C-alpha cells in the first residue's frame, strides 16, 4: 500500500500493526554510466516488488530522496543536506506516523551515506517510543547471505555504481544505463583496515570523499560484471529477506514499556 494514494477515510480500516516503511535514498552522482536517481530508483524498485508480495502488511511512506551525500559534492548534480537537517525532517515525519497510531516502523535505506544517520534516527525514535518496534534495513546488508554468491567481480567490485547497482538499474530502468560508459574495476586503495564495500565491513572507519575513493571517476567497484539477469536475482534476494522482516514485525507483539527504575 502507498501512503499518499490513500484517502483519509481509508485509514480507519487499516490495522495499526501494519508495518510503515520510510524509504531513504539519495540524489547523487553514480559515475558516467548511471543517472543521479540510482538510489531512489533502486529503493522504489525493491519496495514495489516487496509490496507485490506482502500486500496489506506494508504501508510505504513518500521516499526521502535527498539525504546525506556531502562526500559526493565534488561531482556536479549531487544534492545533499546535513545529517542534522535530515534527522529533524525524518524524525518529525515519523512522529506524525506514530501520532496516527502505527507502532511498527522500518527505515528502508538504499544509500551508503545514510547508514550512520539512519541508525541514529532508528535509535532516537525507538528510545522515544518504547511501545513501538523501530527497525532500519539497508538492502545489501539485509540480504547479505544471499548476495555473496551472486557477486562475480573481485573483492571491492560491489561498492558504488558497481556490479550490483548497475545490474539493478539494468533490470529496473534499462534505458537509463549508458553501456558505452561502463568501465572495469575502479578504486583507490587505502589502509587494509579501512577497506570496505557492500559485502565487507571495514575494521575501522576512515573518511574519504567519493572523489578520493574512485580516483575521480565517480565509480567504485566493477560495473563490467553487471547484467539485467543478475539484477533480477538481487531483487529476488532482497524481496525474500525484506518480506520476512515485514511479516515478523506484523505478527510480533510491540515491546511493552518497562516500569521506571527509582533511584536510591
Order of alpha helices (4+ residues) and beta strands (2+ residues): beta-alpha-beta-alpha-beta-alpha-beta-alpha-alpha-beta-alpha-alpha-beta-alpha
